[in-house]
Amino acid sequence: MRFHWLERVNPFVKAVTILLCGIVLAFTKSWQLAVAIAVVCLVSLVLGTHCKWSSMAKTFGPAILIAAAVFYSGLVFGKPDTGAEPIYSASTMGAALLMSSRILAYVSMGLAFALSSDREEFVVSLMHQAHFKPKFAYGVLAALHLLPTLQREWQEVCLAYQVRGRKKGVFGPLFNTLVNSIRWSENVAMAMESKGFDGDGKRTYAVVTRVRAGDILFVISCFALLAIGIFMI
């Protein structure tokens, strides 16, 4: 049963908490802690969001392969502390586990934020909690909305190259797509100005994000679990 509690956390509070936990993890040398963080993040995604298993597998699957490759490289090509140690020593094993487990931990933390946060709500929370200027926040939001258009334009340009019998390559379609993106950004800027948008003036908001008691509980829980993991593992 899913309660979707992770999706209700303020996006800015969630991002700052995950970022700080990642910084703390960078100063630790316990691969067990990294694995525990990865497991907690994945379990939180499964129980606290409505994301699909396929969405998690698309990102975490390649991360497992990369972590396995890093583990093998660290185990085989890692330098032991002393020349008398064999190549598969405890030191090289520990270093390989630490590097590979950190990859899984950071990827799972990124997934926990990306798959549980709405991008528009995150941009709004940047204005209300981080006090970003609206002109910068809405500029980021406009850029995010242009991403699907860029993907569709890329597909259309590649199809046009195929119809004309030209070699598709990469640089030709990429150049056309970038030119169109500049034109779209200019149109968006003119549309915002024509509607009277002024990022420096006072304005009302259709959606206002606030820091609630559940957000504070989320922060306390995350750092409490991290502290317990550091002292016990």
C-alpha positions as YAML, in Angstrom:
chain: A
units: angstrom
residues:
- id: 1
  name: MET
  ca: [0.00, 0.00, 0.00]
- id: 2
  name: ARG
  ca: [1.35, 3.41, -1.00]
- id: 3
  name: PHE
  ca: [0.71, 6.59, 0.98]
- id: 4
  name: HIS
  ca: [2.53, 9.02, -1.39]
- id: 5
  name: TRP
  ca: [4.03, 10.81, 1.63]
- id: 6
  name: LEU
  ca: [7.29, 11.58, -0.18]
- id: 7
  name: GLU
  ca: [5.45, 13.51, -2.88]
- id: 8
  name: ARG
  ca: [3.85, 15.81, -0.30]
- id: 9
  name: VAL
  ca: [7.19, 17.08, 1.02]
- id: 10
  name: ASN
  ca: [8.11, 20.60, -0.06]
- id: 11
  name: PRO
  ca: [10.40, 20.21, -3.13]
- id: 12
  name: PHE
  ca: [12.92, 22.83, -2.01]
- id: 13
  name: VAL
  ca: [13.16, 21.36, 1.48]
- id: 14
  name: LYS
  ca: [13.51, 17.91, -0.04]
- id: 15
  name: ALA
  ca: [16.27, 19.05, -2.42]
- id: 16
  name: VAL
  ca: [18.29, 20.78, 0.31]
- id: 17
  name: THR
  ca: [17.94, 17.82, 2.66]
- id: 18
  name: ILE
  ca: [19.07, 15.32, 0.03]
- id: 19
  name: LEU
  ca: [21.95, 17.59, -0.99]
- id: 20
  name: LEU
  ca: [23.19, 17.94, 2.59]
- id: 21
  name: CYS
  ca: [22.90, 14.19, 3.17]
- id: 22
  name: GLY
  ca: [24.95, 13.64, 0.02]
- id: 23
  name: ILE
  ca: [27.65, 16.01, 1.27]
- id: 24
  name: VAL
  ca: [27.79, 14.20, 4.61]
- id: 25
  name: LEU
  ca: [28.04, 10.87, 2.79]
- id: 26
  name: ALA
  ca: [31.05, 12.16, 0.83]
- id: 27
  name: PHE
  ca: [33.01, 12.50, 4.11]
- id: 28
  name: THR
  ca: [32.30, 8.95, 5.29]
- id: 29
  name: LYS
  ca: [34.22, 5.81, 4.40]
- id: 30
  name: SER
  ca: [31.59, 3.17, 5.05]
- id: 31
  name: TRP
  ca: [30.24, 1.24, 2.08]
- id: 32
  name: GLN
  ca: [27.61, -0.29, 4.37]
- id: 33
  name: LEU
  ca: [26.20, 3.21, 5.01]
- id: 34
  name: ALA
  ca: [26.07, 3.94, 1.28]
- id: 35
  name: VAL
  ca: [24.22, 0.70, 0.61]
- id: 36
  name: ALA
  ca: [21.81, 1.43, 3.47]
- id: 37
  name: ILE
  ca: [21.07, 4.90, 2.04]
- id: 38
  name: ALA
  ca: [20.42, 3.40, -1.40]
- id: 39
  name: VAL
  ca: [18.03, 0.83, 0.09]
- id: 40
  name: VAL
  ca: [16.17, 3.46, 2.15]
- id: 41
  name: CYS
  ca: [15.77, 5.75, -0.87]
- id: 42
  name: LEU
  ca: [14.46, 2.93, -3.09]
- id: 43
  name: VAL
  ca: [12.06, 1.71, -0.41]
- id: 44
  name: SER
  ca: [10.83, 5.28, 0.09]
- id: 45
  name: LEU
  ca: [10.20, 5.54, -3.66]
- id: 46
  name: VAL
  ca: [8.27, 2.29, -3.72]
- id: 47
  name: LEU
  ca: [6.15, 3.04, -0.64]
- id: 48
  name: GLY
  ca: [5.96, 6.84, -0.74]
- id: 49
  name: THR
  ca: [5.33, 7.68, -4.41]
- id: 50
  name: HIS
  ca: [3.20, 6.56, -7.32]
- id: 51
  name: CYS
  ca: [6.17, 6.12, -9.69]
- id: 52
  name: LYS
  ca: [6.26, 3.00, -11.82]
- id: 53
  name: TRP
  ca: [8.79, 0.23, -11.52]
- id: 54
  name: SER
  ca: [9.77, 0.80, -15.15]
- id: 55
  name: SER
  ca: [10.73, 4.42, -14.42]
- id: 56
  name: MET
  ca: [12.98, 3.30, -11.59]
- id: 57
  name: ALA
  ca: [14.52, 0.50, -13.63]
- id: 58
  name: LYS
  ca: [15.40, 2.79, -16.56]
- id: 59
  name: THR
  ca: [17.74, 4.82, -14.39]
- id: 60
  name: PHE
  ca: [18.79, 2.48, -11.62]
- id: 61
  name: GLY
  ca: [19.45, -0.44, -13.98]
- id: 62
  name: PRO
  ca: [22.33, 1.31, -15.79]
- id: 63
  name: ALA
  ca: [23.59, 2.60, -12.44]
- id: 64
  name: ILE
  ca: [23.96, -1.00, -11.23]
- id: 65
  name: LEU
  ca: [25.99, -1.85, -14.33]
- id: 66
  name: ILE
  ca: [28.23, 1.18, -13.82]
- id: 67
  name: ALA
  ca: [28.68, 0.33, -10.14]
- id: 68
  name: ALA
  ca: [29.60, -3.25, -11.05]
- id: 69
  name: ALA
  ca: [32.16, -1.99, -13.58]
- id: 70
  name: VAL
  ca: [33.66, 0.40, -11.02]
- id: 71
  name: PHE
  ca: [33.80, -2.39, -8.44]
- id: 72
  name: TYR
  ca: [35.59, -4.71, -10.85]
- id: 73
  name: SER
  ca: [38.05, -1.99, -11.89]
- id: 74
  name: GLY
  ca: [38.81, -1.09, -8.29]
- id: 75
  name: LEU
  ca: [39.24, -4.72, -7.33]
- id: 76
  name: VAL
  ca: [41.48, -5.73, -10.23]
- id: 77
  name: PHE
  ca: [43.42, -2.55, -10.91]
- id: 78
  name: GLY
  ca: [43.42, -1.01, -7.45]
- id: 79
  name: LYS
  ca: [46.81, -0.56, -5.87]
- id: 80
  name: PRO
  ca: [47.28, -2.30, -2.52]
- id: 81
  name: ASP
  ca: [48.69, -0.40, 0.43]
- id: 82
  name: THR
  ca: [51.92, -2.43, 0.49]
- id: 83
  name: GLY
  ca: [53.68, -4.40, -2.18]
- id: 84
  name: ALA
  ca: [53.43, -7.58, -0.11]
- id: 85
  name: GLU
  ca: [49.63, -7.65, -0.23]
- id: 86
  name: PRO
  ca: [47.88, -9.71, -2.90]
- id: 87
  name: ILE
  ca: [45.81, -7.88, -5.49]
- id: 88
  name: TYR
  ca: [42.56, -9.13, -3.93]
- id: 89
  name: SER
  ca: [43.37, -7.79, -0.48]
- id: 90
  name: ALA
  ca: [41.01, -6.41, 2.12]
- id: 91
  name: SER
  ca: [42.09, -2.85, 1.31]
- id: 92
  name: THR
  ca: [41.35, -3.13, -2.40]
- id: 93
  name: MET
  ca: [38.07, -4.91, -1.68]
- id: 94
  name: GLY
  ca: [37.02, -2.15, 0.71]
- id: 95
  name: ALA
  ca: [37.96, 0.60, -1.74]
- id: 96
  name: ALA
  ca: [36.10, -1.10, -4.59]
- id: 97
  name: LEU
  ca: [32.99, -1.55, -2.44]
- id: 98
  name: LEU
  ca: [33.14, 2.08, -1.29]
- id: 99
  name: MET
  ca: [33.37, 3.50, -4.81]
- id: 100
  name: SER
  ca: [30.66, 1.29, -6.27]
- id: 101
  name: SER
  ca: [28.26, 1.69, -3.34]
- id: 102
  name: ARG
  ca: [28.55, 5.48, -3.48]
- id: 103
  name: ILE
  ca: [27.38, 5.40, -7.09]
- id: 104
  name: LEU
  ca: [24.28, 3.48, -6.06]
- id: 105
  name: ALA
  ca: [23.69, 5.81, -3.10]
- id: 106
  name: TYR
  ca: [23.92, 9.04, -5.10]
- id: 107
  name: VAL
  ca: [21.82, 7.69, -7.96]
- id: 108
  name: SER
  ca: [19.12, 6.49, -5.56]
- id: 109
  name: MET
  ca: [19.11, 9.87, -3.80]
- id: 110
  name: GLY
  ca: [18.70, 11.62, -7.12]
- id: 111
  name: LEU
  ca: [15.90, 9.25, -8.06]
- id: 112
  name: ALA
  ca: [14.18, 9.88, -4.73]
- id: 113
  name: PHE
  ca: [14.00, 13.57, -5.57]
- id: 114
  name: ALA
  ca: [13.36, 13.40, -9.31]
- id: 115
  name: LEU
  ca: [10.58, 10.79, -9.24]
- id: 116
  name: SER
  ca: [8.79, 12.28, -6.24]
- id: 117
  name: SER
  ca: [8.85, 15.98, -7.17]
- id: 118
  name: ASP
  ca: [6.79, 17.96, -9.64]
- id: 119
  name: ARG
  ca: [9.03, 20.29, -11.64]
- id: 120
  name: GLU
  ca: [6.54, 23.15, -11.65]
- id: 121
  name: GLU
  ca: [6.04, 22.87, -7.90]
- id: 122
  name: PHE
  ca: [9.82, 22.82, -7.45]
- id: 123
  name: VAL
  ca: [10.22, 26.05, -9.42]
- id: 124
  name: VAL
  ca: [7.43, 27.66, -7.37]
- id: 125
  name: SER
  ca: [9.09, 26.53, -4.14]
- id: 126
  name: LEU
  ca: [12.33, 28.18, -5.30]
- id: 127
  name: MET
  ca: [10.47, 31.50, -5.43]
- id: 128
  name: HIS
  ca: [8.72, 31.16, -2.08]
- id: 129
  name: GLN
  ca: [11.29, 29.29, 0.03]
- id: 130
  name: ALA
  ca: [14.62, 30.17, -1.66]
- id: 131
  name: HIS
  ca: [13.43, 33.69, -2.64]
- id: 132
  name: PHE
  ca: [14.49, 33.34, -6.27]
- id: 133
  name: LYS
  ca: [13.39, 36.23, -8.46]
- id: 134
  name: PRO
  ca: [10.33, 35.33, -10.54]
- id: 135
  name: LYS
  ca: [12.05, 36.23, -13.81]
- id: 136
  name: PHE
  ca: [14.72, 33.59, -13.19]
- id: 137
  name: ALA
  ca: [12.29, 30.99, -11.84]
- id: 138
  name: TYR
  ca: [9.83, 31.39, -14.70]
- id: 139
  name: GLY
  ca: [12.73, 31.35, -17.15]
- id: 140
  name: VAL
  ca: [13.76, 27.93, -15.81]
- id: 141
  name: LEU
  ca: [10.14, 26.78, -16.00]
- id: 142
  name: ALA
  ca: [9.86, 27.96, -19.62]
- id: 143
  name: ALA
  ca: [13.06, 26.08, -20.47]
- id: 144
  name: LEU
  ca: [11.69, 22.91, -18.89]
- id: 145
  name: HIS
  ca: [8.52, 23.19, -20.96]
- id: 146
  name: LEU
  ca: [10.62, 23.56, -24.11]
- id: 147
  name: LEU
  ca: [12.42, 20.24, -23.57]
- id: 148
  name: PRO
  ca: [9.60, 18.08, -25.06]
- id: 149
  name: THR
  ca: [9.41, 20.51, -27.99]
- id: 150
  name: LEU
  ca: [13.14, 20.14, -28.58]
- id: 151
  name: GLN
  ca: [12.84, 16.35, -28.56]
- id: 152
  name: ARG
  ca: [9.99, 16.49, -31.06]
- id: 153
  name: GLU
  ca: [11.92, 18.94, -33.25]
- id: 154
  name: TRP
  ca: [14.97, 16.68, -33.23]
- id: 155
  name: GLN
  ca: [12.85, 13.76, -34.45]
- id: 156
  name: GLU
  ca: [11.28, 15.89, -37.20]
- id: 157
  name: VAL
  ca: [14.67, 17.20, -38.40]
- id: 158
  name: CYS
  ca: [16.10, 13.67, -38.51]
- id: 159
  name: LEU
  ca: [13.06, 12.51, -40.48]
- id: 160
  name: ALA
  ca: [13.49, 15.41, -42.91]
- id: 161
  name: TYR
  ca: [17.11, 14.41, -43.48]
- id: 162
  name: GLN
  ca: [16.01, 10.84, -44.25]
- id: 163
  name: VAL
  ca: [13.31, 12.01, -46.68]
- id: 164
  name: ARG
  ca: [15.85, 14.13, -48.57]
- id: 165
  name: GLY
  ca: [18.28, 11.23, -48.73]
- id: 166
  name: ARG
  ca: [20.96, 13.09, -46.82]
- id: 167
  name: LYS
  ca: [23.22, 11.52, -44.25]
- id: 168
  name: LYS
  ca: [21.74, 12.31, -40.89]
- id: 169
  name: GLY
  ca: [24.87, 12.44, -38.74]
- id: 170
  name: VAL
  ca: [24.70, 14.48, -35.57]
- id: 171
  name: PHE
  ca: [25.84, 18.03, -36.25]
- id: 172
  name: GLY
  ca: [23.29, 18.86, -38.96]
- id: 173
  name: PRO
  ca: [20.13, 18.05, -36.99]
- id: 174
  name: LEU
  ca: [21.72, 19.43, -33.83]
- id: 175
  name: PHE
  ca: [22.43, 22.79, -35.50]
- id: 176
  name: ASN
  ca: [18.88, 23.07, -36.84]
- id: 177
  name: THR
  ca: [17.41, 22.17, -33.46]
- id: 178
  name: LEU
  ca: [19.55, 24.75, -31.65]
- id: 179
  name: VAL
  ca: [18.56, 27.46, -34.15]
- id: 180
  name: ASN
  ca: [14.88, 26.70, -33.60]
- id: 181
  name: SER
  ca: [15.36, 26.67, -29.82]
- id: 182
  name: ILE
  ca: [16.79, 30.21, -29.98]
- id: 183
  name: ARG
  ca: [13.78, 31.33, -32.01]
- id: 184
  name: TRP
  ca: [11.38, 29.70, -29.51]
- id: 185
  name: SER
  ca: [13.13, 31.33, -26.55]
- id: 186
  name: GLU
  ca: [12.79, 34.75, -28.21]
- id: 187
  name: ASN
  ca: [9.08, 34.13, -28.80]
- id: 188
  name: VAL
  ca: [8.58, 33.14, -25.17]
- id: 189
  name: ALA
  ca: [10.43, 36.25, -23.97]
- id: 190
  name: MET
  ca: [8.32, 38.53, -26.18]
- id: 191
  name: ALA
  ca: [5.12, 36.80, -25.06]
- id: 192
  name: MET
  ca: [6.01, 37.34, -21.39]
- id: 193
  name: GLU
  ca: [6.78, 41.01, -22.01]
- id: 194
  name: SER
  ca: [3.58, 41.53, -24.00]
- id: 195
  name: LYS
  ca: [1.56, 40.11, -21.10]
- id: 196
  name: GLY
  ca: [3.11, 42.66, -18.75]
- id: 197
  name: PHE
  ca: [5.42, 40.29, -16.92]
- id: 198
  name: ASP
  ca: [7.81, 42.14, -14.62]
- id: 199
  name: GLY
  ca: [10.02, 39.97, -12.48]
- id: 200
  name: ASP
  ca: [10.92, 42.79, -10.07]
- id: 201
  name: GLY
  ca: [7.41, 43.93, -9.15]
- id: 202
  name: LYS
  ca: [5.00, 42.61, -6.58]
- id: 203
  name: ARG
  ca: [2.69, 39.91, -7.86]
- id: 204
  name: THR
  ca: [0.17, 37.34, -6.75]
- id: 205
  name: TYR
  ca: [0.61, 33.60, -7.24]
- id: 206
  name: ALA
  ca: [-1.87, 30.94, -8.22]
- id: 207
  name: VAL
  ca: [0.14, 28.34, -6.27]
- id: 208
  name: VAL
  ca: [1.98, 29.09, -3.03]
- id: 209
  name: THR
  ca: [4.21, 26.47, -1.41]
- id: 210
  name: ARG
  ca: [4.79, 26.52, 2.33]
- id: 211
  name: VAL
  ca: [6.96, 24.67, 4.82]
- id: 212
  name: ARG
  ca: [4.65, 22.50, 6.90]
- id: 213
  name: ALA
  ca: [5.15, 20.35, 9.95]
- id: 214
  name: GLY
  ca: [5.52, 17.27, 7.74]
- id: 215
  name: ASP
  ca: [8.45, 18.90, 5.94]
- id: 216
  name: ILE
  ca: [10.24, 19.59, 9.21]
- id: 217
  name: LEU
  ca: [9.57, 16.01, 10.31]
- id: 218
  name: PHE
  ca: [11.07, 14.81, 7.01]
- id: 219
  name: VAL
  ca: [14.28, 16.79, 7.61]
- id: 220
  name: ILE
  ca: [14.61, 15.57, 11.19]
- id: 221
  name: SER
  ca: [13.95, 11.97, 10.17]
- id: 222
  name: CYS
  ca: [16.53, 12.05, 7.38]
- id: 223
  name: PHE
  ca: [19.32, 13.46, 9.53]
- id: 224
  name: ALA
  ca: [18.38, 11.21, 12.46]
- id: 225
  name: LEU
  ca: [18.59, 8.12, 10.27]
- id: 226
  name: LEU
  ca: [21.87, 9.35, 8.78]
- id: 227
  name: ALA
  ca: [23.35, 9.97, 12.25]
- id: 228
  name: ILE
  ca: [22.23, 6.52, 13.42]
- id: 229
  name: GLY
  ca: [23.80, 4.96, 10.33]
- id: 230
  name: ILE
  ca: [27.10, 6.80, 10.86]
- id: 231
  name: PHE
  ca: [27.45, 5.77, 14.50]
- id: 232
  name: MET
  ca: [26.14, 2.21, 14.18]
- id: 233
  name: ILE
  ca: [27.53, 1.00, 10.84]
...
